[in-house]
Amino acid sequence: MKKSTLFFAAMFAFITANAQFTEFDATFDLQHADIVAVDIDNDGDLDIIVSGEGGGVAKSAIFINNAGTYTLQGSESVITPGHFADIKMGDIDGDGDLDAIFNGNSNADMGKGIALNDGTGIFTRSTLDVTGATISCGFADFNNDGLIDYYVIGNHADNIGTLFFQNTDGSFTKDQSSFEGTNFVDADVSLVDFNNDGYIDMFISAWDDNGKSRYSSVLTNDGFGRFAVMAQPNVIRKGYGSSVWGDVDGDGFMDLLLNGDGGADGEASSDIFRLYRNNGGSLEAKASFNDYRQISVGDGARLLDWDNDGDLDIILTGWSGSKGRQVTMLFECTNPATFTYTEHELSNTAFPGVSESSIETADLNNDGKIDLLITGYNGDQASQVGKFNRNICGYYLNQSTIANTKPTAPTTLAHEITKSGDETLVTFTWAAATDAQTPQKALTYNMALKNTSTGKWFYNPMAVTSGETSGWRMLSAHGNVFGNKRWEVYNLPEGNYEWTVQAIDANFMGGSFAQTKTFTISATRLNKLISGVSVSGFDQKISVRNSTSDMLNIRVYDLAGALIEETNSNSDVNISVNKGIYLVHISKGIEKIVQKVVL
């Protein structure tokens, strides 16, 4: 690739004053793309990775941020998903640098893979398996062992959805059991802890070629990385679209904005974005935004606080038949309790409209205002003729008058280590942070966990963990443990560890990290399983059976870490609770049991 210097609008007064949308390069035009703002060279500013299709040709680029000047990286990008691009970032090898997983509809060799970062922003293709995936991919710790796993979801049964679980030696175990019998086409996947149980779930929207229908389902995680569909009868299924999550009403549960083509559940329309409230694990339709068709897979919308007033606004993209053009719409939240929105004037005066779209939101110039990056098909809009290509790739800098402020650091960090035989459980807890804009329950949390004996990151927070810029995020995303203030990690290898946590607000701004805590995992058994004691749940009771005459200390916690009940008994105990998920701690001297009960 030839070098091309791009002047980023936020850094220059004449562009900032005009507040114009700025394309990266007149020759770099994209649709059906993915664009990611991420610090790949560890220098404290956000670089850009982008790939998609322009003029029927796959195009990919990395733009390096040098103090406000964006320069096309001199080496050829190896992150080349092309058409229907999907790019996700994470530290899969635990070396402290952000790696990429990607796939798309480019040719079989170039359109998919995992690229490892050398720490300077130069990527090298890994030999890790991506099993023929062509559409969706991502990183996460699906079995709570602290090691980053990955998933790939392809098109049709020959590319069945696959999870790859990382082992302690750095190898991966392939598992397709959660997706047996599926036959997805153009699947969009988003990750969320939907039911706040401390395990990362999936939402998949696609065409189901087995059922010959649209498919939109929550897949809940049992904690071991096995997924099962959780019935959501109120959801009108969509496909060939996108899904995004955010806590609109500040109740602590992530809500869903879903769009895509119709044809299921009595709705033929393909032009609806629908906002669902997550009512404690049940999705309920609360608002719809009509006459906007994305015509692509993934990243067509965002939930964000554009004006920093504490409410989640909506940006969505697509073709509008009533307006007769492509649009990029901003809807301002006027009442989060009732999910009420009104159209913002920027929709028609500032943003270029796109369909075949992918957008990203990130604070590109560190001014406390989240900005908008846009790719997609701009068409032949009269207002845009002579300004942009038919396909565009660029950014608009937020000109809101109010700046965002970062959350406080979480407090009261604690950890508990429990060993039963060869099984080890570390339970991390902390108290909630606060934020001047984002409601407290809507904050997410981002945990850092590192083995200082080996230098390997188990949870790389993808953020600066200390110093004057503590908390600065290297990418724009929810925290890696979502809204939880309690997190379990199983079977960590021996070694010395340090950990800390930060809060993330509605615009993905990170607060300072809490003071680092340390612990050690040793080969010595810390506790032995208590013989003759068992735990079970039924109806609305937790039952502890004690076949010994030994005195037991029994504590029941909810998932937020609140103590529900504590008792001492040398006989059987039945504890009445509401339906939900609980952790039962039973101790007798150094012997302990920690067991999860779902009612």
URBEL-V332071 format. One record per backbone hydrogen bond with DSSP energy under -1.0 kcal/mol. CO is the residue of the C=O (numbers start at 0). NH is the residue of the N-H. Records with the same first field share a line. If there is no record, write none. Layout:
BEGIN
CO=NH + NH
END
This chain:
BEGIN
3=71
5=69
7=10
8=11
11=15
12=16
13=17
14=18
21=394
24=27
26=28
29=375
30=52
31=83 + 84
33=50
35=48
37=39 + 46
46=37
47=62
48=35
49=60
50=33
51=58
52=30
53=56
56=53
58=51
60=49
61=72
62=47
63=70
65=68
67=7
68=65
69=5
70=63
77=79
80=105
82=104
85=102
87=100
89=91 + 98
93=456
98=89
99=114
100=87
101=112
102=85
106=110
110=103
112=101
113=125
114=99
115=123
121=117
123=115
129=132
135=152
137=150
139=148
143=489
148=139
149=163
150=137
151=161
152=134 + 135
155=158
156=159
158=153
161=151
162=174
163=149
164=172
166=169
170=166
172=164
174=162
175=178
178=181
182=208
183=155
184=206
187=204
189=202
191=193 + 200
200=191
201=218
202=189
203=216
204=187
205=214
206=184
207=211 + 212
212=207
214=205
216=203
217=229
218=201
219=227
225=221
227=219
231=234
238=260
240=297
241=258
243=256
245=247 + 254
254=245
255=275
256=243
257=273
260=238
263=266
266=262
270=290 + 291
272=288
273=257
274=285 + 286
275=255
276=278 + 283
277=279
281=278
283=276
286=274
288=272
292=318
293=355
298=358
299=316
301=314
303=305 + 312
312=303
313=330
314=301
315=328
317=326
318=292
319=323 + 324
324=319
326=317
328=315
329=343
330=313
331=341
334=339
339=333 + 334
341=331
343=346
344=347 + 348
345=349 + 350
353=317
354=376
355=31
357=374
359=372
361=363 + 370
367=403
370=361
371=395
372=359
373=393
374=357
375=391
376=354
380=383 + 384
383=386 + 387
389=377 + 378
391=375
392=23
393=373
394=21
395=371
410=430
413=428
415=426
417=424
419=422
422=419
423=490
424=417
425=488
426=415
427=486
428=413
433=407
438=441
439=442
443=503
444=480
445=501
447=499
448=457 + 458
449=497
450=454
455=450
458=448
461=473
463=470
466=469
468=471
471=463
473=38
478=481
480=483
481=444
484=429
486=427
488=425
494=520
495=451 + 452
496=518
497=449
498=516
499=447
500=513
501=445
502=510
503=443
504=507
508=504
516=498
518=496
520=494
529=532
531=546
533=544
535=542
537=540
539=576
540=537
541=574
542=535
543=572
544=533
551=568
552=586
553=566
554=584
555=563 + 564
556=582
557=560
561=557
564=555
566=553
568=551
572=543
574=541
579=598
581=596
582=556
583=594
584=554
585=592
586=552
587=590
590=587
592=585
594=583
596=581
END
